[in-house]
C-alpha cells in the first residue's frame, strides 16, 4: 500500500491539470490516506478477529471452507493485487512524464528559449525516473509474489507430516521471503527521501 501511495503521489504531480497536481506533495493528505488505508485493511481483514482460533499456540483460521477462503484472499491481495496495481500506476506515471516531455518540444520555426543544458538535464531526469519506476515495479514483484505463493503453500501443507529437515528448509525460505518484503517496504522510505522530482515547475 505504501508503494501505491508513493507512486500515485508522483503520478498526480506530473499531470497537466492544476486541479489534480494540487493533490500531490500534501502532508495532511498523506496522513489522511494512511488512516484510510488502516481502516480499509480493518474492514477487509476484520473477519479474522471472529473466525481465527488458537491452534498449537498460533493464530490460525478455523478449519473448513473459511480456511481456504482466508488463504486465497491473502494470497490474492498480497501476491497479485498489490504488485499489479503498482505496475499499472507506474505505467500511468511513465505515460504522464512522456506527455510532459512532448509538451516541452519546440515547434518548427520557433527559436528555442531553453538552453540545451537544461534540455539535457530534463532528458536525464526523465531517464532516471523511468529507471526508478522499473526498479520499483521489479521490487514489488520480487517482494509480494513469493509472499503470496508462500502463504498458499504453508496453509495447504499445514497439516502434512514433515521431516525436521523439511521444516528447517521451510523456515529458512520463509525468513528469506519476509526479508524481501521488509526490504521492499524500506525501499519506499528511501524513495520518499531521495525521490527525483523533474519538471516540478512546469504548468
Buried (B, 14 or more C-beta within 10 A) or exposed (E): BBBBBBBBBBBBBBBEEEEBBEEBBEEEBBEEBEEEBEEEEEEEEEBBEEEBEEEEEEEBBEEEEBBEEBBBBBBBBBBEBBBBBBBEBBBBBBEBBEEBBEEBEEEEEEEEEEEEEEBEEBEEBBEEBBEBBEEBBEBBBBBBBBBBBBBBBEBEEBEEEEEEEEEEEBEEBBEEBEEBBEEBEEBBEEBEEEEBEBBEEEE
